[in-house]
Amino acid sequence: MFVDNAGSLRCACSICRRKWRKWIGGRYTAAERQELFGAADPAMGVASQPGLLWAETQRFRCVQCLRRNVRPILCTRPGYNLPRTARRLLEMNLASAALGNAEAAAFGGGGGFLQGTDPALMEVQKQYRRFFERHAALYEGLDSLAEVAVFMSPG
């Protein structure tokens, strides 16, 4: 499934809010939620306040899709009407391109990426293309052969 303007998925009905509280509660302790989000029971984040809460809100919405066997294809690019400083935070870079491709290779939430013609980004794409071509048998039937996780350590 291609999800255009995926950031516009902003349901906040009572069912989604209840699932959000359960989901965010499973990811962070009450003390961590208080420290990170300023509330032990934070409401879902909003795009006008980018940061960890907004990222977690988007992650929650993606998980909700995946549980319904919807595999979204995510386009990585900044929003059209964002200030330049906000766009810079959201633009694809080498790390996000590699992580997104690794997630797609591991049957994660991502599956496709819209990126510019930056030669360095294209090289990341070529590396994964070579991997997919050499290991095509792993993807026959579109089921993973093993549970895979992508670990990222900050710093």
N, CA, C and O atoms as a GROMACS GRO file, in nm:
protein
  620
    1MET      N    1   0.084  -0.118   0.000
    1MET     CA    2   0.000   0.000   0.000
    1MET      C    3   0.088   0.123   0.000
    1MET      O    4   0.180   0.131   0.080
    2PHE      N    5   0.062   0.217  -0.085
    2PHE     CA    6   0.133   0.344  -0.085
    2PHE      C    7   0.052   0.443  -0.003
    2PHE      O    8  -0.065   0.466  -0.032
    3VAL      N    9   0.114   0.500   0.097
    3VAL     CA   10   0.046   0.598   0.181
    3VAL      C   11   0.103   0.734   0.147
    3VAL      O   12   0.215   0.768   0.187
    4ASP      N   13   0.027   0.813   0.072
    4ASP     CA   14   0.072   0.947   0.038
    4ASP      C   15   0.031   1.039   0.152
    4ASP      O   16  -0.076   1.024   0.211
    5ASN      N   17   0.117   1.135   0.183
    5ASN     CA   18   0.090   1.226   0.294
    5ASN      C   19   0.061   1.149   0.422
    5ASN      O   20  -0.035   1.178   0.494
    6ALA      N   21   0.147   1.050   0.451
    6ALA     CA   22   0.125   0.963   0.566
    6ALA      C   23   0.117   1.041   0.696
    6ALA      O   24   0.052   0.996   0.790
    7GLY      N   25   0.181   1.154   0.702
    7GLY     CA   26   0.175   1.235   0.823
    7GLY      C   27   0.038   1.296   0.846
    7GLY      O   28   0.013   1.353   0.952
    8SER      N   29  -0.052   1.284   0.749
    8SER     CA   30  -0.185   1.341   0.767
    8SER      C   31  -0.280   1.244   0.835
    8SER      O   32  -0.396   1.278   0.860
    9LEU      N   33  -0.233   1.124   0.866
    9LEU     CA   34  -0.317   1.030   0.940
    9LEU      C   35  -0.320   1.074   1.085
    9LEU      O   36  -0.223   1.052   1.159
   10ARG      N   37  -0.429   1.136   1.126
   10ARG     CA   38  -0.432   1.198   1.258
   10ARG      C   39  -0.558   1.163   1.336
   10ARG      O   40  -0.615   1.249   1.403
   11CYS      N   41  -0.601   1.040   1.330
   11CYS     CA   42  -0.720   1.002   1.404
   11CYS      C   43  -0.693   1.012   1.554
   11CYS      O   44  -0.590   0.965   1.602
   12ALA      N   45  -0.785   1.072   1.625
   12ALA     CA   46  -0.773   1.084   1.770
   12ALA      C   47  -0.908   1.051   1.835
   12ALA      O   48  -0.947   1.112   1.934
   13CYS      N   49  -0.978   0.952   1.777
   13CYS     CA   50  -1.106   0.910   1.834
   13CYS      C   51  -1.080   0.842   1.969
   13CYS      O   52  -0.965   0.817   2.005
   14SER      N   53  -1.185   0.812   2.042
   14SER     CA   54  -1.168   0.753   2.176
   14SER      C   55  -1.098   0.617   2.169
   14SER      O   56  -1.022   0.582   2.259
   15ILE      N   57  -1.123   0.540   2.064
   15ILE     CA   58  -1.058   0.409   2.050
   15ILE      C   59  -0.908   0.428   2.029
   15ILE      O   60  -0.826   0.360   2.092
   16CYS      N   61  -0.871   0.518   1.939
   16CYS     CA   62  -0.729   0.544   1.912
   16CYS      C   63  -0.660   0.600   2.036
   16CYS      O   64  -0.546   0.562   2.066
   17ARG      N   65  -0.727   0.689   2.109
   17ARG     CA   66  -0.665   0.744   2.231
   17ARG      C   67  -0.643   0.635   2.335
   17ARG      O   68  -0.540   0.634   2.402
   18ARG      N   69  -0.738   0.543   2.348
   18ARG     CA   70  -0.723   0.432   2.444
   18ARG      C   71  -0.607   0.343   2.401
   18ARG      O   72  -0.526   0.305   2.485
   19LYS      N   73  -0.598   0.309   2.272
   19LYS     CA   74  -0.488   0.227   2.223
   19LYS      C   75  -0.354   0.300   2.238
   19LYS      O   76  -0.253   0.238   2.270
   20TRP      N   77  -0.354   0.431   2.216
   20TRP     CA   78  -0.233   0.511   2.233
   20TRP      C   79  -0.182   0.500   2.376
   20TRP      O   80  -0.063   0.477   2.399
   21ARG      N   81  -0.272   0.518   2.474
   21ARG     CA   82  -0.229   0.512   2.614
   21ARG      C   83  -0.169   0.377   2.648
   21ARG      O   84  -0.069   0.369   2.719
   22LYS      N   85  -0.228   0.272   2.597
   22LYS     CA   86  -0.175   0.138   2.622
   22LYS      C   87  -0.040   0.121   2.552
   22LYS      O   88   0.054   0.067   2.610
   23TRP      N   89  -0.030   0.167   2.429
   23TRP     CA   90   0.092   0.150   2.351
   23TRP      C   91   0.207   0.230   2.411
   23TRP      O   92   0.316   0.175   2.432
   24ILE      N   93   0.187   0.360   2.440
   24ILE     CA   94   0.294   0.444   2.494
   24ILE      C   95   0.330   0.397   2.635
   24ILE      O   96   0.446   0.408   2.676
   25GLY      N   97   0.231   0.344   2.709
   25GLY     CA   98   0.258   0.291   2.842
   25GLY      C   99   0.345   0.166   2.837
   25GLY      O  100   0.417   0.137   2.933
   26GLY      N  101   0.339   0.092   2.728
   26GLY     CA  102   0.422  -0.026   2.712
   26GLY      C  103   0.564   0.007   2.668
   26GLY      O  104   0.654  -0.077   2.680
   27ARG      N  105   0.584   0.127   2.618
   27ARG     CA  106   0.716   0.168   2.570
   27ARG      C  107   0.796   0.244   2.676
   27ARG      O  108   0.919   0.238   2.678
   28TYR      N  109   0.727   0.317   2.763
   28TYR     CA  110   0.793   0.401   2.862
   28TYR      C  111   0.724   0.386   2.997
   28TYR      O  112   0.602   0.369   3.004
   29THR      N  113   0.803   0.393   3.104
   29THR     CA  114   0.743   0.394   3.238
   29THR      C  115   0.676   0.530   3.260
   29THR      O  116   0.699   0.624   3.183
   30ALA      N  117   0.594   0.539   3.365
   30ALA     CA  118   0.529   0.667   3.396
   30ALA      C  119   0.633   0.776   3.421
   30ALA      O  120   0.616   0.890   3.379
   31ALA      N  121   0.740   0.740   3.491
   31ALA     CA  122   0.846   0.839   3.519
   31ALA      C  123   0.914   0.884   3.390
   31ALA      O  124   0.943   1.002   3.373
   32GLU      N  125   0.941   0.791   3.299
   32GLU     CA  126   1.002   0.827   3.171
   32GLU      C  127   0.909   0.915   3.089
   32GLU      O  128   0.953   1.012   3.028
   33ARG      N  129   0.780   0.882   3.088
   33ARG     CA  130   0.684   0.964   3.013
   33ARG      C  131   0.679   1.105   3.071
   33ARG      O  132   0.673   1.203   2.997
   34GLN      N  133   0.683   1.115   3.203
   34GLN     CA  134   0.682   1.247   3.268
   34GLN      C  135   0.806   1.326   3.229
   34GLN      O  136   0.798   1.444   3.196
   35GLU      N  137   0.921   1.260   3.234
   35GLU     CA  138   1.047   1.328   3.202
   35GLU      C  139   1.056   1.367   3.055
   35GLU      O  140   1.095   1.479   3.022
   36LEU      N  141   1.021   1.274   2.966
   36LEU     CA  142   1.038   1.296   2.823
   36LEU      C  143   0.929   1.382   2.760
   36LEU      O  144   0.956   1.462   2.670
   37PHE      N  145   0.805   1.364   2.808
   37PHE     CA  146   0.692   1.429   2.743
   37PHE      C  147   0.621   1.533   2.830
   37PHE      O  148   0.529   1.601   2.784
   38GLY      N  149   0.665   1.545   2.956
   38GLY     CA  150   0.604   1.643   3.045
   38GLY      C  151   0.473   1.600   3.106
   38GLY      O  152   0.405   1.681   3.169
   39ALA      N  153   0.436   1.473   3.090
   39ALA     CA  154   0.312   1.420   3.147
   39ALA      C  155   0.324   1.269   3.158
   39ALA      O  156   0.380   1.203   3.071
   40ALA      N  157   0.269   1.215   3.267
   40ALA     CA  158   0.272   1.070   3.284
   40ALA      C  159   0.178   1.002   3.185
   40ALA      O  160   0.197   0.886   3.150
   41ASP      N  161   0.076   1.075   3.140
   41ASP     CA  162  -0.021   1.023   3.044
   41ASP      C  163  -0.034   1.122   2.928
   41ASP      O  164  -0.135   1.190   2.916
   42PRO      N  165   0.070   1.131   2.842
   42PRO     CA  166   0.069   1.233   2.737
   42PRO      C  167  -0.034   1.203   2.628
   42PRO      O  168  -0.058   1.088   2.592
   43ALA      N  169  -0.093   1.309   2.578
   43ALA     CA  170  -0.180   1.296   2.461
   43ALA      C  171  -0.090   1.273   2.340
   43ALA      O  172   0.030   1.297   2.346
   44MET      N  173  -0.148   1.226   2.231
   44MET     CA  174  -0.071   1.206   2.109
   44MET      C  175  -0.009   1.339   2.066
   44MET      O  176  -0.068   1.446   2.086
   45GLY      N  177   0.109   1.331   2.005
   45GLY     CA  178   0.179   1.450   1.960
   45GLY      C  179   0.114   1.510   1.836
   45GLY      O  180   0.030   1.448   1.771
   46VAL      N  181   0.155   1.632   1.806
   46VAL     CA  182   0.104   1.702   1.688
   46VAL      C  183   0.222   1.748   1.602
   46VAL      O  184   0.331   1.773   1.653
   47ALA      N  185   0.200   1.757   1.473
   47ALA     CA  186   0.306   1.791   1.378
   47ALA      C  187   0.364   1.930   1.403
   47ALA      O  188   0.481   1.954   1.374
   48SER      N  189   0.283   2.021   1.456
   48SER     CA  190   0.333   2.157   1.478
   48SER      C  191   0.433   2.164   1.593
   48SER      O  192   0.496   2.268   1.614
   49GLN      N  193   0.450   2.053   1.667
   49GLN     CA  194   0.548   2.047   1.774
   49GLN      C  195   0.636   1.924   1.752
   49GLN      O  196   0.622   1.824   1.823
   50PRO      N  197   0.727   1.931   1.652
   50PRO     CA  198   0.810   1.815   1.622
   50PRO      C  199   0.899   1.779   1.740
   50PRO      O  200   0.942   1.866   1.816
   51GLY      N  201   0.926   1.654   1.754
   51GLY     CA  202   1.010   1.605   1.863
   51GLY      C  203   0.978   1.459   1.888
   51GLY      O  204   0.912   1.394   1.806
   52LEU      N  205   1.023   1.407   2.000
   52LEU     CA  206   1.006   1.266   2.031
   52LEU      C  207   0.858   1.226   2.041
   52LEU      O  208   0.820   1.119   1.993
   53LEU      N  209   0.775   1.310   2.102
   53LEU     CA  210   0.633   1.274   2.115
   53LEU      C  211   0.566   1.262   1.978
   53LEU      O  212   0.487   1.170   1.956
   54TRP      N  213   0.598   1.352   1.888
   54TRP     CA  214   0.543   1.344   1.753
   54TRP      C  215   0.595   1.219   1.682
   54TRP      O  216   0.519   1.150   1.613
   55ALA      N  217   0.724   1.189   1.698
   55ALA     CA  218   0.782   1.069   1.636
   55ALA      C  219   0.714   0.944   1.691
   55ALA      O  220   0.683   0.852   1.614
   56GLU      N  221   0.692   0.939   1.820
   56GLU     CA  222   0.625   0.823   1.881
   56GLU      C  223   0.479   0.813   1.834
   56GLU      O  224   0.428   0.703   1.815
   57THR      N  225   0.416   0.925   1.815
   57THR     CA  226   0.278   0.924   1.764
   57THR      C  227   0.273   0.866   1.624
   57THR      O  228   0.187   0.784   1.592
   58GLN      N  229   0.367   0.909   1.539
   58GLN     CA  230   0.373   0.854   1.403
   58GLN      C  231   0.406   0.705   1.407
   58GLN      O  232   0.349   0.627   1.330
   59ARG      N  233   0.495   0.664   1.495
   59ARG     CA  234   0.531   0.522   1.508
   59ARG      C  235   0.407   0.442   1.552
   59ARG      O  236   0.381   0.334   1.499
   60PHE      N  237   0.332   0.494   1.647
   60PHE     CA  238   0.209   0.429   1.693
   60PHE      C  239   0.112   0.411   1.578
   60PHE      O  240   0.054   0.303   1.561
   61ARG      N  241   0.093   0.514   1.500
   61ARG     CA  242  -0.001   0.504   1.388
   61ARG      C  243   0.045   0.403   1.284
   61ARG      O  244  -0.037   0.332   1.226
   62CYS      N  245   0.176   0.394   1.261
   62CYS     CA  246   0.230   0.296   1.168
   62CYS      C  247   0.206   0.155   1.223
   62CYS      O  248   0.167   0.066   1.148
   63VAL      N  249   0.230   0.134   1.351
   63VAL     CA  250   0.206   0.002   1.414
   63VAL      C  251   0.061  -0.037   1.400
   63VAL      O  252   0.030  -0.153   1.374
   64GLN      N  253  -0.028   0.059   1.417
   64GLN     CA  254  -0.171   0.029   1.403
   64GLN      C  255  -0.201  -0.021   1.262
   64GLN      O  256  -0.280  -0.114   1.245
   65CYS      N  257  -0.138   0.040   1.161
   65CYS     CA  258  -0.156  -0.007   1.023
   65CYS      C  259  -0.101  -0.147   1.006
   65CYS      O  260  -0.167  -0.232   0.947
   66LEU      N  261   0.020  -0.171   1.057
   66LEU     CA  262   0.084  -0.300   1.037
   66LEU      C  263   0.005  -0.413   1.102
   66LEU      O  264   0.005  -0.525   1.051
   67ARG      N  265  -0.060  -0.385   1.212
   67ARG     CA  266  -0.139  -0.490   1.278
   67ARG      C  267  -0.260  -0.529   1.195
   67ARG      O  268  -0.321  -0.634   1.218
   68ARG      N  269  -0.294  -0.446   1.100
   68ARG     CA  270  -0.405  -0.478   1.010
   68ARG      C  271  -0.352  -0.534   0.879
   68ARG      O  272  -0.423  -0.536   0.778
   69ASN      N  273  -0.226  -0.578   0.880
   69ASN     CA  274  -0.159  -0.634   0.763
   69ASN      C  275  -0.148  -0.537   0.647
   69ASN      O  276  -0.145  -0.578   0.531
   70VAL      N  277  -0.142  -0.408   0.678
   70VAL     CA  278  -0.116  -0.306   0.578
   70VAL      C  279   0.032  -0.275   0.586
   70VAL      O  280   0.082  -0.241   0.694
   71ARG      N  281   0.103  -0.287   0.476
   71ARG     CA  282   0.245  -0.255   0.471
   71ARG      C  283   0.261  -0.123   0.397
   71ARG      O  284   0.258  -0.122   0.274
   72PRO      N  285   0.278  -0.014   0.468
   72PRO     CA  286   0.288   0.113   0.398
   72PRO      C  287   0.423   0.131   0.332
   72PRO      O  288   0.524   0.079   0.378
   73ILE      N  289   0.422   0.203   0.223
   73ILE     CA  290   0.545   0.246   0.158
   73ILE      C  291   0.561   0.393   0.198
   73ILE      O  292   0.476   0.476   0.166
   74LEU      N  293   0.668   0.424   0.265
   74LEU     CA  294   0.686   0.557   0.318
   74LEU      C  295   0.775   0.642   0.228
   74LEU      O  296   0.879   0.595   0.182
   75CYS      N  297   0.734   0.763   0.203
   75CYS     CA  298   0.815   0.857   0.128
   75CYS      C  299   0.884   0.948   0.227
   75CYS      O  300   0.819   1.014   0.308
   76THR      N  301   1.014   0.953   0.221
   76THR     CA  302   1.090   1.035   0.314
   76THR      C  303   1.124   1.167   0.248
   76THR      O  304   1.212   1.174   0.162
   77ARG      N  305   1.056   1.268   0.289
   77ARG     CA  306   1.085   1.403   0.244
   77ARG      C  307   1.014   1.498   0.339
   77ARG      O  308   0.913   1.462   0.399
   78PRO      N  309   1.066   1.618   0.353
   78PRO     CA  310   1.002   1.712   0.444
   78PRO      C  311   0.871   1.763   0.387
   78PRO      O  312   0.845   1.753   0.267
   79GLY      N  313   0.788   1.816   0.474
   79GLY     CA  314   0.661   1.872   0.431
   79GLY      C  315   0.680   1.997   0.347
   79GLY      O  316   0.784   2.062   0.352
   80TYR      N  317   0.580   2.029   0.271
   80TYR     CA  318   0.589   2.141   0.179
   80TYR      C  319   0.589   2.276   0.250
   80TYR      O  320   0.659   2.368   0.208
   81ASN      N  321   0.512   2.288   0.355
   81ASN     CA  322   0.491   2.419   0.417
   81ASN      C  323   0.567   2.436   0.548
   81ASN      O  324   0.529   2.518   0.632
   82LEU      N  325   0.673   2.361   0.565
   82LEU     CA  326   0.752   2.372   0.688
   82LEU      C  327   0.860   2.478   0.672
   82LEU      O  328   0.911   2.501   0.563
   83PRO      N  329   0.895   2.543   0.783
   83PRO     CA  330   1.008   2.636   0.777
   83PRO      C  331   1.137   2.560   0.742
   83PRO      O  332   1.146   2.439   0.766
   84ARG      N  333   1.234   2.629   0.686
   84ARG     CA  334   1.359   2.567   0.642
   84ARG      C  335   1.427   2.489   0.756
   84ARG      O  336   1.478   2.380   0.732
   85THR      N  337   1.427   2.543   0.877
   85THR     CA  338   1.494   2.474   0.988
   85THR      C  339   1.425   2.341   1.019
   85THR      O  340   1.492   2.243   1.050
   86ALA      N  341   1.293   2.337   1.011
   86ALA     CA  342   1.220   2.212   1.036
   86ALA      C  343   1.244   2.113   0.922
   86ALA      O  344   1.256   1.993   0.946
   87ARG      N  345   1.249   2.162   0.798
   87ARG     CA  346   1.273   2.074   0.684
   87ARG      C  347   1.408   2.005   0.696
   87ARG      O  348   1.421   1.886   0.664
   88ARG      N  349   1.510   2.079   0.742
   88ARG     CA  350   1.643   2.019   0.755
   88ARG      C  351   1.642   1.900   0.851
   88ARG      O  352   1.715   1.803   0.830
   89LEU      N  353   1.561   1.908   0.955
   89LEU     CA  354   1.553   1.798   1.052
   89LEU      C  355   1.488   1.674   0.991
   89LEU      O  356   1.513   1.562   1.037
   90LEU      N  357   1.406   1.693   0.890
   90LEU     CA  358   1.329   1.583   0.833
   90LEU      C  359   1.383   1.529   0.702
   90LEU      O  360   1.337   1.426   0.653
   91GLU      N  361   1.481   1.598   0.644
   91GLU     CA  362   1.534   1.553   0.516
   91GLU      C  363   1.610   1.422   0.532
   91GLU      O  364   1.672   1.396   0.635
   92MET      N  365   1.602   1.340   0.429
   92MET     CA  366   1.674   1.214   0.432
   92MET      C  367   1.824   1.241   0.434
   92MET      O  368   1.874   1.330   0.364
   93ASN      N  369   1.896   1.165   0.515
   93ASN     CA  370   2.042   1.172   0.518
   93ASN      C  371   2.093   1.029   0.503
   93ASN      O  372   2.014   0.936   0.490
   94LEU      N  373   2.224   1.012   0.505
   94LEU     CA  374   2.280   0.878   0.484
   94LEU      C  375   2.231   0.778   0.588
   94LEU      O  376   2.199   0.664   0.555
   95ALA      N  377   2.225   0.821   0.714
   95ALA     CA  378   2.182   0.730   0.821
   95ALA      C  379   2.036   0.690   0.805
   95ALA      O  380   2.003   0.572   0.817
   96SER      N  381   1.948   0.787   0.778
   96SER     CA  382   1.806   0.752   0.765
   96SER      C  383   1.781   0.671   0.638
   96SER      O  384   1.692   0.586   0.636
   97ALA      N  385   1.858   0.697   0.532
   97ALA     CA  386   1.842   0.617   0.409
   97ALA      C  387   1.883   0.473   0.434
   97ALA      O  388   1.814   0.380   0.392
   98ALA      N  389   1.996   0.453   0.504
   98ALA     CA  390   2.042   0.317   0.533
   98ALA      C  391   1.946   0.247   0.628
   98ALA      O  392   1.913   0.130   0.608
   99LEU      N  393   1.900   0.317   0.732
   99LEU     CA  394   1.807   0.257   0.827
   99LEU      C  395   1.675   0.221   0.760
   99LEU      O  396   1.621   0.113   0.784
  100GLY      N  397   1.624   0.309   0.677
  100GLY     CA  398   1.499   0.281   0.607
  100GLY      C  399   1.510   0.161   0.515
  100GLY      O  400   1.419   0.078   0.508
  101ASN      N  401   1.620   0.152   0.443
  101ASN     CA  402   1.641   0.038   0.354
  101ASN      C  403   1.659  -0.090   0.433
  101ASN      O  404   1.609  -0.195   0.393
  102ALA      N  405   1.731  -0.083   0.546
  102ALA     CA  406   1.749  -0.202   0.630
  102ALA      C  407   1.615  -0.248   0.686
  102ALA      O  408   1.588  -0.368   0.692
  103GLU      N  409   1.530  -0.153   0.725
  103GLU     CA  410   1.398  -0.188   0.776
  103GLU      C  411   1.315  -0.255   0.667
  103GLU      O  412   1.247  -0.355   0.692
  104ALA      N  413   1.321  -0.201   0.547
  104ALA     CA  414   1.248  -0.261   0.436
  104ALA      C  415   1.301  -0.401   0.407
  104ALA      O  416   1.223  -0.493   0.381
  105ALA      N  417   1.434  -0.418   0.411
  105ALA     CA  418   1.495  -0.548   0.385
  105ALA      C  419   1.455  -0.650   0.490
  105ALA      O  420   1.452  -0.770   0.463
  106ALA      N  421   1.425  -0.602   0.610
  106ALA     CA  422   1.387  -0.691   0.721
  106ALA      C  423   1.235  -0.702   0.735
  106ALA      O  424   1.184  -0.748   0.837
  107PHE      N  425   1.162  -0.658   0.631
  107PHE     CA  426   1.016  -0.662   0.631
  107PHE      C  427   0.957  -0.575   0.741
  107PHE      O  428   0.856  -0.610   0.802
  108GLY      N  429   1.019  -0.461   0.765
  108GLY     CA  430   0.967  -0.368   0.865
  108GLY      C  431   0.856  -0.285   0.806
  108GLY      O  432   0.795  -0.322   0.706
  109GLY      N  433   0.830  -0.170   0.868
  109GLY     CA  434   0.720  -0.085   0.825
  109GLY      C  435   0.747  -0.014   0.695
  109GLY      O  436   0.652   0.020   0.624
  110GLY      N  437   0.872   0.010   0.662
  110GLY     CA  438   0.904   0.083   0.540
  110GLY      C  439   0.910  -0.009   0.421
  110GLY      O  440   0.920  -0.131   0.436
  111GLY      N  441   0.905   0.047   0.305
  111GLY     CA  442   0.913  -0.036   0.187
  111GLY      C  443   0.962   0.038   0.066
  111GLY      O  444   1.009  -0.025  -0.030
  112GLY      N  445   0.954   0.167   0.066
  112GLY     CA  446   1.000   0.244  -0.048
  112GLY      C  447   1.030   0.384  -0.003
  112GLY      O  448   0.974   0.431   0.096
  113PHE      N  449   1.118   0.451  -0.075
  113PHE     CA  450   1.160   0.582  -0.032
  113PHE      C  451   1.171   0.676  -0.149
  113PHE      O  452   1.229   0.643  -0.252
  114LEU      N  453   1.116   0.793  -0.132
  114LEU     CA  454   1.131   0.899  -0.231
  114LEU      C  455   1.252   0.980  -0.187
  114LEU      O  456   1.251   1.038  -0.078
  115GLN      N  457   1.352   0.985  -0.269
  115GLN     CA  458   1.472   1.059  -0.232
  115GLN      C  459   1.521   1.137  -0.352
  115GLN      O  460   1.489   1.106  -0.467
  116GLY      N  461   1.600   1.236  -0.323
  116GLY     CA  462   1.657   1.316  -0.430
  116GLY      C  463   1.768   1.240  -0.502
  116GLY      O  464   1.791   1.122  -0.476
  117THR      N  465   1.834   1.309  -0.589
  117THR     CA  466   1.939   1.245  -0.669
  117THR      C  467   2.077   1.269  -0.610
  117THR      O  468   2.177   1.265  -0.682
  118ASP      N  469   2.084   1.292  -0.481
  118ASP     CA  470   2.212   1.309  -0.414
  118ASP      C  471   2.295   1.183  -0.438
  118ASP      O  472   2.249   1.073  -0.407
  119PRO      N  473   2.417   1.195  -0.492
  119PRO     CA  474   2.498   1.077  -0.523
  119PRO      C  475   2.522   0.986  -0.403
  119PRO      O  476   2.524   0.864  -0.418
  120ALA      N  477   2.542   1.044  -0.284
  120ALA     CA  478   2.566   0.961  -0.165
  120ALA      C  479   2.441   0.880  -0.130
  120ALA      O  480   2.451   0.762  -0.094
  121LEU      N  481   2.324   0.942  -0.142
  121LEU     CA  482   2.199   0.868  -0.115
  121LEU      C  483   2.178   0.760  -0.220
  121LEU      O  484   2.132   0.650  -0.188
  122MET      N  485   2.212   0.791  -0.343
  122MET     CA  486   2.196   0.692  -0.449
  122MET      C  487   2.289   0.572  -0.425
  122MET      O  488   2.254   0.459  -0.460
  123GLU      N  489   2.406   0.596  -0.367
  123GLU     CA  490   2.498   0.485  -0.337
  123GLU      C  491   2.438   0.392  -0.231
  123GLU      O  492   2.454   0.270  -0.241
  124VAL      N  493   2.372   0.448  -0.131
  124VAL     CA  494   2.304   0.365  -0.031
  124VAL      C  495   2.200   0.278  -0.101
  124VAL      O  496   2.189   0.158  -0.075
  125GLN      N  497   2.122   0.340  -0.189
  125GLN     CA  498   2.019   0.267  -0.262
  125GLN      C  499   2.081   0.155  -0.346
  125GLN      O  500   2.027   0.044  -0.352
  126LYS      N  501   2.194   0.184  -0.410
  126LYS     CA  502   2.261   0.083  -0.494
  126LYS      C  503   2.312  -0.034  -0.410
  126LYS      O  504   2.307  -0.149  -0.454
  127GLN      N  505   2.361  -0.006  -0.289
  127GLN     CA  506   2.408  -0.113  -0.201
  127GLN      C  507   2.294  -0.210  -0.168
  127GLN      O  508   2.312  -0.331  -0.172
  128TYR      N  509   2.178  -0.154  -0.136
  128TYR     CA  510   2.064  -0.241  -0.104
  128TYR      C  511   2.010  -0.310  -0.229
  128TYR      O  512   1.966  -0.424  -0.222
  129ARG      N  513   2.014  -0.242  -0.341
  129ARG     CA  514   1.971  -0.305  -0.466
  129ARG      C  515   2.057  -0.429  -0.494
  129ARG      O  516   2.005  -0.534  -0.532
  130ARG      N  517   2.189  -0.416  -0.476
  130ARG     CA  518   2.279  -0.530  -0.496
  130ARG      C  519   2.245  -0.643  -0.398
  130ARG      O  520   2.244  -0.760  -0.436
  131PHE      N  521   2.216  -0.607  -0.274
  131PHE     CA  522   2.179  -0.708  -0.175
  131PHE      C  523   2.053  -0.782  -0.219
  131PHE      O  524   2.049  -0.906  -0.216
  132PHE      N  525   1.951  -0.708  -0.260
  132PHE     CA  526   1.825  -0.770  -0.302
  132PHE      C  527   1.846  -0.860  -0.423
  132PHE      O  528   1.788  -0.968  -0.430
  133GLU      N  529   1.928  -0.816  -0.517
  133GLU     CA  530   1.954  -0.897  -0.636
  133GLU      C  531   2.029  -1.025  -0.602
  133GLU      O  532   1.999  -1.131  -0.657
  134ARG      N  533   2.125  -1.016  -0.511
  134ARG     CA  534   2.205  -1.134  -0.473
  134ARG      C  535   2.128  -1.231  -0.385
  134ARG      O  536   2.158  -1.350  -0.382
  135HIS      N  537   2.029  -1.181  -0.314
  135HIS     CA  538   1.956  -1.265  -0.218
  135HIS      C  539   1.806  -1.267  -0.248
  135HIS      O  540   1.723  -1.265  -0.157
  136ALA      N  541   1.773  -1.271  -0.375
  136ALA     CA  542   1.632  -1.266  -0.416
  136ALA      C  543   1.551  -1.380  -0.356
  136ALA      O  544   1.432  -1.363  -0.329
  137ALA      N  545   1.612  -1.494  -0.333
  137ALA     CA  546   1.540  -1.609  -0.278
  137ALA      C  547   1.483  -1.580  -0.140
  137ALA      O  548   1.383  -1.640  -0.100
  138LEU      N  549   1.547  -1.490  -0.066
  138LEU     CA  550   1.495  -1.456   0.067
  138LEU      C  551   1.357  -1.392   0.060
  138LEU      O  552   1.280  -1.397   0.156
  139TYR      N  553   1.327  -1.332  -0.054
  139TYR     CA  554   1.204  -1.254  -0.066
  139TYR      C  555   1.095  -1.325  -0.146
  139TYR      O  556   0.987  -1.269  -0.165
  140GLU      N  557   1.122  -1.445  -0.192
  140GLU     CA  558   1.018  -1.518  -0.264
  140GLU      C  559   0.906  -1.549  -0.167
  140GLU      O  560   0.931  -1.597  -0.056
  141GLY      N  561   0.785  -1.523  -0.207
  141GLY     CA  562   0.670  -1.543  -0.120
  141GLY      C  563   0.646  -1.429  -0.024
  141GLY      O  564   0.546  -1.428   0.048
  142LEU      N  565   0.738  -1.333  -0.021
  142LEU     CA  566   0.726  -1.212   0.060
  142LEU      C  567   0.709  -1.237   0.209
  142LEU      O  568   0.645  -1.158   0.278
  143ASP      N  569   0.766  -1.345   0.259
  143ASP     CA  570   0.767  -1.372   0.402
  143ASP      C  571   0.910  -1.379   0.449
  143ASP      O  572   0.996  -1.435   0.381
  144SER      N  573   0.935  -1.323   0.566
  144SER     CA  574   1.072  -1.329   0.616
  144SER      C  575   1.101  -1.469   0.667
  144SER      O  576   1.010  -1.540   0.712
  145LEU      N  577   1.226  -1.509   0.661
  145LEU     CA  578   1.267  -1.641   0.705
  145LEU      C  579   1.304  -1.642   0.852
  145LEU      O  580   1.319  -1.748   0.912
  146ALA      N  581   1.319  -1.526   0.911
  146ALA     CA  582   1.357  -1.516   1.051
  146ALA      C  583   1.309  -1.383   1.106
  146ALA      O  584   1.284  -1.288   1.031
  147GLU      N  585   1.298  -1.377   1.237
  147GLU     CA  586   1.266  -1.250   1.300
  147GLU      C  587   1.392  -1.166   1.299
  147GLU      O  588   1.499  -1.213   1.337
  148VAL      N  589   1.380  -1.042   1.256
  148VAL     CA  590   1.495  -0.955   1.243
  148VAL      C  591   1.465  -0.824   1.312
  148VAL      O  592   1.352  -0.774   1.306
  149ALA      N  593   1.565  -0.768   1.376
  149ALA     CA  594   1.550  -0.636   1.437
  149ALA      C  595   1.664  -0.548   1.388
  149ALA      O  596   1.773  -0.596   1.357
  150VAL      N  597   1.637  -0.422   1.381
  150VAL     CA  598   1.741  -0.325   1.348
  150VAL      C  599   1.766  -0.244   1.474
  150VAL      O  600   1.677  -0.177   1.525
  151PHE      N  601   1.888  -0.251   1.525
  151PHE     CA  602   1.924  -0.181   1.648
  151PHE      C  603   2.001  -0.055   1.613
  151PHE      O  604   2.091  -0.056   1.530
  152MET      N  605   1.964   0.054   1.677
  152MET     CA  606   2.034   0.178   1.656
  152MET      C  607   2.076   0.233   1.791
  152MET      O  608   1.992   0.251   1.880
  153SER      N  609   2.202   0.260   1.807
  153SER     CA  610   2.254   0.314   1.931
  153SER      C  611   2.293   0.459   1.909
  153SER      O  612   2.380   0.487   1.827
  154PRO      N  613   2.229   0.552   1.980
  154PRO     CA  614   2.267   0.693   1.962
  154PRO      C  615   2.407   0.719   2.012
  154PRO      O  616   2.453   0.660   2.110
  155GLY      N  617   2.476   0.808   1.941
  155GLY     CA  618   2.606   0.853   1.989
  155GLY      C  619   2.715   0.778   1.929
  155GLY      O  620   2.831   0.805   1.960
   0.00000   0.00000   0.00000
